[in-house]
Amino acid sequence: MFKDKTGRSWDCTLSIAALKRIKTMLDVDLLDLLAGGSVAEGVKRVILSPQSACDVLYVAVKPQADAAGLTDEQFGELLAGQTLADGLADLLTEIEVFFEATQGPEAAKALRAMIAKRDQIAASVWTQARERIEAEPLPKLPGVSSGALPANSESTPAR
């Protein structure tokens, strides 16, 4: 269960019907790891793209969204930042529960390993981006020397 930015709760329990809706409407197979593949492309797509995560969440809870009269766009407006992260975390927990219940603990471990690797990659990317930004020299401003602001009595009001 996760909450949107208005505080409304959404039950993201993955049923066979929800999995079929997701595959049919979005062409995302959340169970492709179970087919013997080494990489769960459907899950990878969801955890790497916030837009895909939102789309999958919407389709997973579509009966609830329909009952609330919400389109996919309106639902997407309710998820941003932490609410989207909470929804994705709930979805991944549901996938893990489904894998473990239907395929055993090794399937759940494989999913957890993939999510952990994704988290490591994301942390590394953000660290590298921050380091590049910090290493970038400050631009030189016209009329400014040695980092001091220009003294201009005309632009500073008298007190």
Number of C-alpha atoms within 10 A of each C-alpha: 14 18 17 19 14 9 10 9 12 18 15 24 17 18 13 10 10 19 18 18 19 22 17 12 11 14 11 21 18 22 18 15 18 14 8 9 10 10 14 19 16 19 23 17 16 21 21 14 11 17 14 18 21 24 19 24 26 25 22 24 18 20 13 16 17 12 8 10 10 15 13 15 11 12 19 17 12 16 20 15 9 12 17 22 17 17 24 21 16 19 25 22 19 17 22 20 18 19 22 16 12 12 12 13 14 11 19 20 14 17 23 15 12 17 17 12 12 15 14 11 12 13 12 12 12 11 12 12 12 11 11 10 11 10 9 8 7 9 7 10 12 7 9 11 10 7 10 9 10 11 10 7 8 7 7 8 6 6 3
